[in-house]
Amino acid sequence: MSATVLAVGLSLLSAVGYATAAVAQERLAARTLPKAGLLRLLGRGAWWWSVGLNAAGALLHVAALKYGSLTLVQPLGALTLVAAVPLGARLAGRRVARVEWRGTVLTLLGLGALLLTTGGSAPHETLALPDVLGIAVVSLVLVGVLVRRAGRPGGRPGLRFAAASGIVSGIASALTQTVTVSMTDRATGPLLDWRTAVVALLVAAFAVGGLLLSQTAYRDGLGAPLAMVTLANPVAASAIGLALLGERLQGGATGVLLALVGAVAAARGVVLLTRTTVTTAPATNLPAMPPQDRAGARTPAAAPAPTPAPVLSSRQ
């Protein structure tokens, strides 16, 4: 079995794990008060269930990065959205809309075009420590800007937190490949030197940061935030692979053109998959509405209940 086939197969399994985790996170966010802190999340069994699913997807992703380049593995992350949309629809008790099926087909066709242009050999290059530290600093600045602007009026916090999560997760994947290649290709010497240890610590920090940022993003629903994560992740990782790891697209100018067409088709498919409207979810853990008198007015002593968090249903 070739390295490319292994990388694609492991990426498919990883996408299913990530998709299931995303749906679990969105459902948890829809049932949690917006101001609930991290400690409250840590006490929820559903949170740890989503963490476990993310961990399973991450392990499969790490294995895929051992056998495939960043430009091959990362675009396959779009399959997370392809799997999450029908799964979320099923759990919400609705049918998948036509626009969602069109988005799925376009995404798959675009990914197929991209796969024809990516390298098939297993990766051997690793990032130097100065490159790693530079990437970390730039990413922290970008995330800081996105999070700060998310708090402004009209800042669309869900999409900004999702973009930050996608950038952080994509960089974590690039750093993960450096760790796995360094450890598995080492013929002599210690298995984990100090450079690899530093990169591994950064991977853990970025992975946790990406998880928390995505959990915050899903308060605005599943489709649009997950689409933003899906787009930002491969862009960040592939940029590192092409700029710093010597990865190249196959086929010369024709290959570049095919990759661009595939990228546009996949992006269009992802956009179609986000065309959803907002409905009100049952508020299972929110305070009950105050009693009303015969005229329908609330009693003066009671405060209005908070608005239930939104979940997604398809726009026909």
C-alpha positions in Angstrom: 0.0 0.0 0.0 1.5 3.4 -1.0 2.1 6.2 1.4 -0.5 8.4 -0.4 -3.3 5.8 0.0 -2.5 5.4 3.7 -2.5 9.2 4.2 -5.9 9.6 2.4 -7.5 6.7 4.3 -6.3 8.0 7.7 -7.4 11.5 6.8 -10.9 10.2 6.0 -11.1 8.5 9.4 -9.8 11.6 11.1 -12.4 13.8 9.4 -15.2 11.5 10.7 -13.8 11.9 14.2 -13.5 15.6 13.9 -17.0 16.0 12.4 -18.6 14.0 15.3 -16.6 16.1 17.8 -17.8 19.4 16.1 -21.4 18.3 16.3 -21.0 17.4 19.9 -19.4 20.7 20.7 -22.1 22.7 18.9 -24.9 20.9 20.7 -23.1 21.6 24.0 -22.6 25.2 23.1 -26.3 25.5 22.3 -27.2 24.3 25.8 -24.7 26.3 27.7 -25.2 29.9 28.9 -22.9 32.3 26.9 -21.1 33.5 30.0 -20.4 30.0 31.3 -16.7 29.6 32.1 -14.2 26.8 31.4 -14.7 25.3 34.9 -18.4 24.7 34.1 -17.5 23.0 30.9 -15.0 20.7 32.7 -17.9 19.5 34.8 -19.9 18.4 31.8 -19.7 14.8 30.5 -20.6 16.0 27.0 -17.5 18.2 27.0 -15.2 15.3 27.8 -17.0 13.2 25.1 -16.1 15.9 22.5 -12.5 16.1 23.8 -12.2 12.4 23.4 -13.5 12.5 19.8 -11.2 15.4 19.0 -8.3 13.4 20.4 -9.2 10.4 18.3 -9.3 12.6 15.2 -6.0 14.2 16.1 -4.3 10.8 16.5 -5.5 9.7 13.1 -4.4 13.0 11.7 -0.9 12.7 13.2 -0.6 9.2 11.5 -1.8 10.7 8.2 0.9 13.4 8.4 3.5 10.7 8.7 2.6 9.3 5.3 1.5 12.4 3.5 2.5 16.0 2.9 0.7 19.0 4.4 -0.5 20.0 1.0 -2.1 16.5 0.7 -3.5 15.9 4.2 -4.7 19.4 5.2 -7.2 20.0 2.3 -8.8 16.7 3.2 -9.9 18.3 6.4 -12.8 19.8 4.4 -14.4 16.3 4.6 -15.0 17.2 8.3 -17.7 19.6 7.1 -19.0 17.2 4.6 -19.5 14.6 7.3 -20.7 17.1 10.0 -23.6 18.6 8.0 -25.6 15.4 7.5 -24.8 14.2 11.0 -26.0 17.5 12.5 -29.1 17.4 10.4 -29.9 13.8 11.5 -29.5 14.7 15.2 -31.7 17.8 14.6 -34.4 15.6 13.1 -34.4 17.2 9.6 -33.4 16.1 6.1 -30.3 17.3 4.3 -31.2 20.1 1.9 -30.4 20.2 -1.8 -28.0 23.1 -1.3 -26.1 20.9 1.2 -25.9 18.0 -1.3 -24.6 20.4 -4.0 -22.0 21.7 -1.5 -20.9 18.2 -0.7 -20.5 17.2 -4.4 -18.5 20.4 -5.2 -16.3 19.9 -2.2 -15.5 16.3 -3.1 -14.8 17.3 -6.8 -12.5 20.1 -5.7 -10.6 17.8 -3.3 -10.2 15.3 -6.0 -8.6 17.9 -8.3 -6.3 18.9 -5.5 -5.3 15.3 -4.8 -4.1 15.0 -8.4 -1.6 17.7 -7.9 -0.1 16.9 -4.5 3.1 15.0 -3.9 2.8 11.3 -3.2 6.0 10.7 -1.2 6.2 10.6 2.6 7.5 13.8 4.1 11.2 14.0 5.3 11.7 17.8 5.8 11.3 19.4 9.3 11.1 22.9 10.5 14.1 24.6 12.1 13.6 26.0 15.6 13.9 29.6 14.5 11.1 29.0 11.9 9.0 27.3 14.6 9.3 30.2 17.0 8.7 32.7 14.2 5.5 30.9 13.2 4.4 30.8 16.9 4.8 34.6 17.3 3.0 35.5 14.1 0.1 33.1 14.9 -0.3 34.6 18.4 -0.5 38.1 16.9 -3.1 37.0 14.4 -5.2 35.2 17.0 -4.9 38.2 19.3 -6.2 40.6 16.6 -9.1 38.3 15.7 -10.2 37.7 19.3 -9.9 41.4 20.1 -12.1 42.4 17.1 -14.6 39.7 17.9 -15.6 41.7 21.0 -16.5 44.8 19.0 -20.1 45.5 18.0 -20.9 43.8 14.7 -17.6 41.9 14.9 -19.3 38.5 14.1 -17.5 36.7 16.9 -18.3 33.2 15.8 -16.5 33.6 12.5 -13.5 35.4 14.0 -13.1 32.8 16.8 -13.4 30.1 14.1 -10.8 31.8 11.9 -8.5 31.9 14.9 -9.2 28.2 15.7 -8.5 27.2 12.1 -5.1 29.1 12.0 -4.0 27.6 15.3 -5.1 24.1 14.3 -3.3 24.4 11.0 -0.1 25.5 12.6 -0.4 22.7 15.1 -0.6 20.2 12.2 2.5 21.6 10.6 4.4 21.4 13.9 3.1 17.9 14.5 4.6 16.8 11.2 7.9 18.1 12.3 7.7 16.1 15.6 6.6 12.9 13.9 9.2 13.0 11.2 11.9 13.9 13.7 11.1 11.0 15.9 10.4 8.3 13.4 13.2 9.1 11.0 15.9 9.2 13.7 18.4 6.4 13.2 20.7 7.1 16.1 20.7 9.3 19.2 17.9 10.0 21.6 14.3 9.7 20.4 13.4 13.1 21.7 16.0 15.9 21.7 15.4 19.4 23.1 14.3 20.9 19.8 11.7 18.3 19.3 10.5 18.6 22.9 10.0 22.4 22.4 8.0 21.8 19.3 5.9 19.1 21.0 5.0 21.5 23.8 4.0 24.1 21.3 1.8 21.5 19.5 0.0 20.7 22.8 -0.5 24.4 23.5 -1.8 25.1 20.0 -4.1 22.0 20.0 -5.7 23.0 23.3 -6.1 26.6 22.1 -7.7 25.5 18.9 -10.2 23.4 20.8 -11.2 26.2 23.2 -11.5 28.7 20.3 -13.7 26.4 18.3 -15.9 25.7 21.3 -16.5 29.5 21.7 -17.1 29.8 17.9 -19.9 27.2 17.9 -22.1 29.4 20.1 -23.1 31.0 16.8 -24.1 27.6 15.4 -22.3 24.9 13.4 -22.3 25.6 9.7 -20.5 28.9 9.2 -17.9 28.6 12.1 -17.0 25.0 11.0 -16.7 26.2 7.4 -14.3 29.0 8.5 -12.2 26.5 10.5 -12.2 24.1 7.5 -10.9 26.9 5.2 -8.4 28.6 7.5 -6.8 25.3 8.7 -5.4 24.0 5.3 -4.5 27.6 4.2 -2.3 28.0 7.2 -0.7 24.6 7.1 -0.2 24.5 3.3 1.4 27.9 3.4 4.0 26.6 5.8 4.5 23.5 3.7 5.0 25.3 0.5 7.1 28.2 2.0 9.3 26.4 4.6 9.2 22.6 3.9 9.9 22.6 0.2 6.6 21.0 -0.8 5.6 21.4 -4.4 2.6 20.8 -6.6 3.0 18.2 -9.4 2.3 18.9 -13.1 4.0 22.3 -13.5 1.8 25.1 -14.7 -1.1 22.7 -15.5 -0.9 21.3 -12.0 -1.0 24.7 -10.5 -4.1 25.6 -12.6 -5.8 22.4 -11.7 -5.1 23.0 -8.0 -6.5 26.5 -8.2 -9.7 25.2 -9.9 -10.0 22.5 -7.3 -9.5 25.0 -4.5 -12.2 27.3 -5.9 -14.6 24.4 -6.3 -13.9 23.1 -2.8 -14.3 26.6 -1.3 -17.6 27.1 -3.2 -18.8 23.8 -1.9 -17.9 24.8 1.7 -19.8 28.1 1.3 -22.9 26.2 0.1 -22.7 24.0 3.1 -22.9 27.0 5.4 -26.2 28.3 3.9 -28.4 27.7 7.0 -30.9 29.6 8.9 -31.2 29.9 12.7 -34.0 28.3 14.7 -34.5 28.1 18.5 -33.3 25.0 20.3 -34.9 23.6 23.4 -33.4 25.2 26.4 -32.7 22.2 28.6 -30.6 23.9 31.2 -31.8 27.5 31.0 -34.0 29.2 33.6 -37.7 28.8 33.2 -39.8 31.6 31.8 -41.5 33.7 34.6 -45.3 33.2 35.2 -47.7 35.4 33.4 -51.0 36.9 34.4 -54.3 36.6 32.4 -53.4 39.5 30.2 -50.1 37.8 29.3 -47.8 40.2 31.1 -44.9 39.0 33.2 -45.1 39.5 36.9 -43.0 42.5 38.1 -40.9 40.4 40.5 -39.5 38.1 37.8 -36.6 39.0 35.4 -36.8 38.0 31.7 -35.2 34.7 30.9 -32.1 34.7 28.6 -32.7 33.9 25.0 -32.0 30.3 24.2 -28.9 29.6 22.1 -29.4 29.0 18.4 -28.9 25.8 16.5 -29.0 25.3 12.7 -31.6 24.1 10.3 -31.2 24.1 6.6 -32.3 27.0 4.3 -34.2 25.4 1.5 
